[in-house]
Amino acid sequence: MNKPESWGDTQKLLAFILVVAFIIIVLIWMFHPPQGDAGSIAVLNTLVGTLGGFTAAVVTFYFGSSKGSKDKDDTISGIATHGTNGDSLPPGATKTTTTTAAPIVPDATTTTTTTAPPN
């Protein structure tokens, strides 16, 4: 199932927002540590830890093996739907290929005709 192009933009925007928010919060906490009771600080630490986990997942996706997997899936999908590998024919189209044998057998040629089934 192909996702609409706008969904890919939304994913990239959310990933960017998560990473930027995490960096900003870490910088703020470096110069202005949270003040308050232990319970409030524990909740803030939990929230920032969760945001850090989301940020790690984003970085892993865009720079790790998931990115390679996604690129491979996109390539396979493109080949299957658009026939960019040269083997697929549109319905009803005919493709003729002529092959010449090795020089050991002089003037040997083979012609193959392939016709795609109509829709």
C-alpha positions in Angstrom: 0.0 0.0 0.0 1.5 3.3 -1.1 1.2 6.3 1.2 0.2 9.7 -0.2 3.2 12.0 -0.8 1.9 14.4 1.9 2.1 11.7 4.5 5.9 11.4 3.8 6.2 15.2 4.3 4.3 15.0 7.6 6.6 12.2 8.9 9.6 14.3 8.0 8.2 17.4 9.7 7.3 15.4 12.9 10.8 13.9 13.0 12.4 17.3 12.6 10.2 18.8 15.4 11.1 15.9 17.7 14.9 16.3 17.2 14.8 20.1 17.5 12.7 20.0 20.6 15.0 17.5 22.3 18.1 19.6 21.5 16.4 22.8 22.7 15.3 21.1 26.0 18.8 19.7 26.6 20.4 23.1 26.0 17.9 24.8 28.3 18.5 22.3 31.1 22.3 22.7 30.7 22.0 26.4 31.6 18.8 26.5 33.7 18.3 23.2 35.5 14.7 22.5 36.6 13.8 23.7 40.1 11.1 22.3 42.3 10.2 19.3 44.4 11.5 15.8 43.7 8.2 14.6 42.2 8.0 17.4 39.6 11.6 16.8 38.6 11.0 13.1 38.3 8.1 13.7 35.9 10.2 16.1 33.8 13.0 13.6 33.6 10.6 10.9 32.5 9.1 13.1 29.8 12.6 14.2 28.5 13.7 10.6 28.6 10.7 9.6 26.4 11.5 12.5 24.0 15.1 11.3 23.9 13.9 7.8 23.0 11.7 9.2 20.2 14.7 11.2 19.0 16.9 8.1 18.9 14.3 6.3 16.9 14.1 9.1 14.3 17.9 9.2 14.0 18.1 5.4 13.7 15.5 5.5 11.0 17.0 8.2 8.9 20.6 7.1 9.3 20.4 3.4 10.1 19.3 0.2 8.4 15.7 1.1 8.3 16.5 3.8 5.7 18.2 1.3 3.5 15.2 -1.0 3.8 12.8 1.7 2.9 14.9 2.7 -0.1 15.0 -1.0 -1.2 11.2 -1.3 -0.8 10.6 1.9 -2.8 12.9 0.6 -5.6 11.1 -2.7 -5.8 7.7 -0.9 -5.8 8.9 1.3 -8.6 10.1 -1.6 -10.7 6.9 -3.5 -10.1 4.5 -0.6 -10.9 6.5 1.2 -13.6 8.4 -1.6 -15.3 11.7 0.3 -15.1 13.7 -3.0 -15.2 13.0 -3.3 -19.0 11.3 -6.7 -18.7 7.7 -5.4 -18.1 5.5 -4.5 -21.1 2.3 -2.5 -21.1 -0.8 -4.5 -21.9 -0.9 -5.5 -25.6 2.7 -4.3 -26.3 5.2 -6.4 -28.3 8.9 -6.6 -27.7 11.3 -8.2 -30.1 14.9 -9.2 -29.1 17.6 -10.5 -31.4 20.6 -12.3 -30.0 23.7 -13.3 -31.9 25.6 -16.5 -30.8 29.3 -16.6 -29.9 31.8 -16.5 -32.8 32.2 -20.3 -32.7 29.0 -20.8 -34.6 29.1 -18.3 -37.5 25.9 -16.4 -38.4 23.7 -18.0 -35.7 20.9 -15.7 -34.6 17.8 -16.2 -32.5 14.8 -13.9 -32.6 12.3 -13.9 -29.7 9.0 -12.1 -29.7 7.2 -11.4 -26.4 3.6 -10.1 -26.3 2.0 -8.9 -23.1 -1.5 -10.1 -22.5 -4.3 -7.5 -23.0 -6.1 -6.1 -20.0 
